[in-house]
Amino acid sequence: MSFCDLAVSGVAELQPYVPGKPIEELQRQYGVRDVIKLASNENPLGPSKAALAAIAQASKDITRYPDGNGYGLKMALAEKFQLAPEQITLGNGSNDVLELMARAFASNGDEIIFSEHAFAVYPIAAKAVGAKGVTTPAKDYGHDLDAMLKAITSRTKLIFIANPNNPTGTWLEPALIRHFLEKVPEKVLVVLDEAYIEYLEQVENTVAWLKDFHNLVITRTFSKAYGLAGLRIGYALSHPEVADLMNRIRQPFNANSLAQAAAVAALGDQAYLQQARELNQAGMKQLIAGAEGLGLKYIPSNGNFLTINVHTNAGEVYDDLLYEGVIVRPVANYGLPQHLRVSIGLPEENQRFLDALATVLGRKK
Ligand SMILES: *Cc1c(COP(=O)(O)O)cnc(C)c1O
């Protein structure tokens, strides 16, 4: 007997999510010192001082359970977005709310649509609830909204759209998404995953669309531009009834107390966010210039990462880079076997990556 035979069929078929390799693991396994990690789209600035101060303060109370309703953070978010707190669902990272959506709305025999090369959590969330993941072909590495519309059937419960998308960095103009929402039947929920939205300046406020489209759910996170990935805190903005349903199935204390306190402080630290944006823009230019200098193509990106075509088996290049002490992300499991995704780091980290890439590719020629 195999326990796989006993598992829920979707779970038995699943491949686990592959995270970026932690720095300590590389040091342990390869004996490499002086490691840099540009593999998980983390914020290279380090945490906001305001967030750190809030954590220090909140840590005095960690013998107590967190506020299970996340009152302070929901009030801060409600104020920022001009929404009712009842429209907000907090999560242990936005990953948590993505999964809550699948669990609340889909089960055996239902269909969940997402794009080729889209975020790996969508197929996992679909399979874990026994739903069928329906992958639509990408267009220029990004989402093909027409193909997604055509894929809708009577069994479709959810559509996941990442904008910008990870790992491609591709961007859909908000007007196109709005047009798409006008055509999606109201009984199909559309989850717009905006994990990287804070990196874009002067972007249309999709949150204002919630009053027009009750089937729209917007997810955001404190892991990327706000620099709090290790704390695990994200949220969904939705119709109150959708939030209520997610609330029924979430773990009672899915957002921990340090994360709630830090998130409130981070929201108030817009100078940090601006600094993160500027660092990202400069780093993006640096990486693009470096890739072009090496004669490599890349997918134009709106995130805090660049996905570069190394024109050879990217898994091997990834391994060779590890020996140089540089951790990036291979994306073969996203259907991109010749690409590497590199997160934008500090200027010196970006340069280390580019130098290591030149060395590794030179060695291969
Ligand atoms: C990083 C990321 C997330 C969420 O990360 P959390 O840390 O769980 O908030 C969600 N969607 C996309 C597309 C991402 O790249």
The ligand as an ORCA input file, in Angstrom:
! r2SCAN-3c Opt
* xyz 0 1
  C       5.247     36.638     -3.969
  C       3.910     36.472     -4.596
  C       2.745     36.328     -3.847
  C       2.623     36.244     -2.399
  O       3.447     36.108     -1.517
  P       3.099     36.100      0.026
  O       4.441     36.200      0.600
  O       2.398     34.826      0.313
  O       2.223     37.281      0.281
  C       1.538     36.240     -4.482
  N       1.457     36.287     -5.798
  C       2.534     36.424     -6.564
  C       2.354     36.496     -8.029
  C       3.791     36.492     -5.992
  O       4.866     36.573     -6.767
*
